[in-house]
Amino acid sequence: MPDQEAILKKRPIFQRVRHSIFPGQLQPGKDREGYRRFFKTLVLHFRPRTVPERTLELTLTWGLGGMAVVLVLMLMGTGVLLKFVYEPLPEKAYESILYLQRDVLFGSLIRNIHHWSGNLLLIVVFLHFLRVFFTGAFQPPRQFNWIIGLGLFCTVLFSNFTGYLLPWDQLAFWAVTICSGMLEYIPGVGRWIQNLIMGGPEVGPSTLSNFYAIHTAILPGIIILLMPFHFWRVRKAGGLVIPRAPEDEVATRGKSVNTIPDLILREVVVALVLIAFILVFSTLFNAPLEAKANPGLSPNPTKAPWYFSGIQEMLMHFHPFFSLFIIPVLIVIALISLPYIDEESSTAGVWFVSLKGRKMAVIAALTMAVATPIGIFADEYVIDLAARMPGVPHFISNGLIPFAILLFGSFGFYVIIKRKYAATTNESIQALFVLFLVAFLIFTITGIWFRGAGMKLMWP
Amino acid sequence: MTEKGKNQPDSTKTSRRSFFTKLWIFLGVIAFIEFIGVVTAYLLPPRKREKVASFGTIIDAGPVEKFPNESVTAFIRGKFYLCRLKDGGFLAVSRQCTHLGCTVPWLDKEKKFVCPCHASAFDISGEVISPPAPRALDVYRLYIENNIVKVDTGKRIKRGGFRTDQVVYAKKA
């Protein structure tokens, strides 16, 4: 030890300062090694020392979890920068965005990065959710992490939604108006929640300041708390789910490799490619900004943000009580209870459960790819249940009856496909999931591109 | 006997301790509920503003003769339409669609309000002509004083449908 001091004293001032920041054993001529070890131990506070080699395959995770982390970090960075310019008041918000885009150096770029990262994050976490579902990674011991993941997904969704209002242009104002109007249909507490979130019955100054606080403090706070929890549960589960072929009976951990460099290197590559993509995209495409919000003039058509256009499309076909309350609540309950449903055997790590499961999923996808557009067309042009039953309230003709058809249709599908293929619970649940997934995607696509003025069907 | 005597104070000690633990937990829960209550009350918009009609919420629409029968006049500041029906009755109708809250414009040619968001339509009295709107447009309290139409925009009144007692008539002079 005393010779450490002696070595240090002989060093030039810069090396001594550096040593005061990164203390450690000093060996003459071996500084670089020391710093590398220091960095490694820092990384290994967050990551395991070794990981199973098979979990490094790109086709297991597609790097989606890592991408989500990178996007969250980028969003927080650019978000903080935007806070310096943005003013959350109805008279000033729109002007501050104009000022940002016109006068602030790199203002447009920062806003574009924030906008596109936010949208991409939603897509990435949705794909991550699908990946986890289709590889059975919600099965024990990862059950609770599935629930945390759902919580994170909702947080990201509401971050996007609350951020949507902030530019205070026509697009933002009316999209938030109709989405907040949706809350009113939650029985009992809907109006109260609406009042709490919006600060009144209409979108106004209090809505903007509420959304600003939720978007810039509450939701980032929740994300910062939930993210480490999510990662910690991955480690507690012994790392990622081990991929295996459908024929393999049990998963074998196989060979382990060092986290540094094998895992870290791959993660850095994914992060760099993603950052490069976002930068190029944000340079080429500007985040949308329409005319300043005018509470007296609803543009035609007024659409919800793209991620809610599936729900908006449901509104066209079901009474609001069903499309905004019953169906979403049932879906959330189903997703939360999914990891706790008893399955015959664990299929974790197998893409699409089994070979039979793959076949059934394709059948489900094809069924809905045909049935959904037919349903939308028929409801639009052919059957008008409300007109056919003049004396019956809309709640029944537009709500209960289509909902019953939906419920019995999907239940019938489940029973028939399960019996026909003598399938396991896992395989049948996956088929049902695909059924709803495809219907939801087609609803979303219809809502985004195939609805024009007066919400009539049209070509994009 | 001695053994029991030894145990007795021990067990009361633990039960006292567990009692205090429970008490602390109980107090903690109460404090948490209070905290949530205070935060919620803080965030909810103040209610007074809506309920008490003050001078600020009453709008002078103008003299009765200014509005011809079967006409609709928009009041931007008050966020309502002043509708005069065929029979000369007045109605102050909210401009907010009852479906999802878009602003409905009056189409004078077709004699109806049509919502640009989801194509709900309402007639001159605010009654639903075509869904998805679930109920008639809200109304505001309206009265006629010295032949001047006045509208109290302080409180919006929900209604299931149009009824004749919602209409206000000018006194025949």
HADDOCK unambig.tbl for C-alpha pairs under 7 A between the chains (distance, minus, plus):
assign (segid A and resid 177 and name CA) (segid B and resid 101 and name CA) 6.23 0.50 0.50
assign (segid A and resid 177 and name CA) (segid B and resid 102 and name CA) 6.88 0.50 0.50
assign (segid A and resid 178 and name CA) (segid B and resid 100 and name CA) 4.77 0.50 0.50
assign (segid A and resid 178 and name CA) (segid B and resid 101 and name CA) 5.99 0.50 0.50
assign (segid A and resid 178 and name CA) (segid B and resid 102 and name CA) 6.73 0.50 0.50
assign (segid A and resid 181 and name CA) (segid B and resid 100 and name CA) 4.26 0.50 0.50
assign (segid A and resid 181 and name CA) (segid B and resid 101 and name CA) 5.73 0.50 0.50
assign (segid A and resid 182 and name CA) (segid B and resid 100 and name CA) 6.15 0.50 0.50
assign (segid A and resid 195 and name CA) (segid B and resid 44 and name CA) 6.50 0.50 0.50
assign (segid A and resid 195 and name CA) (segid B and resid 45 and name CA) 6.92 0.50 0.50
assign (segid A and resid 196 and name CA) (segid B and resid 43 and name CA) 6.25 0.50 0.50
assign (segid A and resid 196 and name CA) (segid B and resid 44 and name CA) 4.93 0.50 0.50
assign (segid A and resid 199 and name CA) (segid B and resid 44 and name CA) 6.25 0.50 0.50
assign (segid A and resid 199 and name CA) (segid B and resid 45 and name CA) 5.10 0.50 0.50
assign (segid A and resid 200 and name CA) (segid B and resid 45 and name CA) 6.20 0.50 0.50
assign (segid A and resid 296 and name CA) (segid B and resid 103 and name CA) 6.12 0.50 0.50
assign (segid A and resid 297 and name CA) (segid B and resid 103 and name CA) 6.17 0.50 0.50
assign (segid A and resid 298 and name CA) (segid B and resid 102 and name CA) 6.03 0.50 0.50
assign (segid A and resid 298 and name CA) (segid B and resid 103 and name CA) 5.56 0.50 0.50
assign (segid A and resid 298 and name CA) (segid B and resid 116 and name CA) 6.58 0.50 0.50
assign (segid A and resid 299 and name CA) (segid B and resid 116 and name CA) 6.77 0.50 0.50
assign (segid A and resid 300 and name CA) (segid B and resid 116 and name CA) 4.96 0.50 0.50
assign (segid A and resid 300 and name CA) (segid B and resid 117 and name CA) 6.28 0.50 0.50
assign (segid A and resid 301 and name CA) (segid B and resid 116 and name CA) 6.02 0.50 0.50
assign (segid A and resid 301 and name CA) (segid B and resid 117 and name CA) 5.57 0.50 0.50
assign (segid A and resid 302 and name CA) (segid B and resid 116 and name CA) 6.96 0.50 0.50
assign (segid A and resid 302 and name CA) (segid B and resid 117 and name CA) 4.98 0.50 0.50
assign (segid A and resid 454 and name CA) (segid B and resid 116 and name CA) 5.62 0.50 0.50
assign (segid A and resid 454 and name CA) (segid B and resid 117 and name CA) 6.28 0.50 0.50
assign (segid A and resid 454 and name CA) (segid B and resid 118 and name CA) 6.01 0.50 0.50
assign (segid A and resid 454 and name CA) (segid B and resid 119 and name CA) 5.34 0.50 0.50
assign (segid A and resid 455 and name CA) (segid B and resid 117 and name CA) 6.87 0.50 0.50
assign (segid A and resid 455 and name CA) (segid B and resid 118 and name CA) 5.81 0.50 0.50
